[in-house]
Amino acid sequence: MFRFSLEPVLKVRSHEETLRKQALSREVGRRYDMVRLREQVRSRLAEGLMEADSGRMGRIQDLQRVHAYGEEMRQKMIELDRSLETQEIRVATEQARLTDANRRRRVLENLRDRQQEAYQYEEEQQEQKGLDEVAARVMSTSL
């Protein structure tokens, strides 16, 4: 019976890969949330600008309020863009870690497969040797 001596290490590597997948998923989810928030801010900014352009602003205080709101939204957009850039770096880092974990697991799986093939080949050779010996005995007794 074939027994891969590094099976516990392979299990650890598989678990590590699973953890990397989960970490990547979390980072991608955060990036998605940031993109959604950025779109919401962009939409609110556009709504505020449309309100200012609609001509309903009669008083200077209303114009100042809309202008301040627009500036606040622009600042939020700048902050969100910076955060999104940082998040993209985190996602790329997690993708690299996942790729590395996947590669290390595959190396062990390939080693296991090669060792199993070698074991099966050796088993077949032993079986053939036994059959050859039986055939040789039968031939020697029949002569």
HELIX and SHEET records of a PDB file:
HELIX    1   1 GLU A    7  ASP A   53  1                                  47    
HELIX    2   2 ILE A   60  SER A  142  1                                  83    
END                                                                             
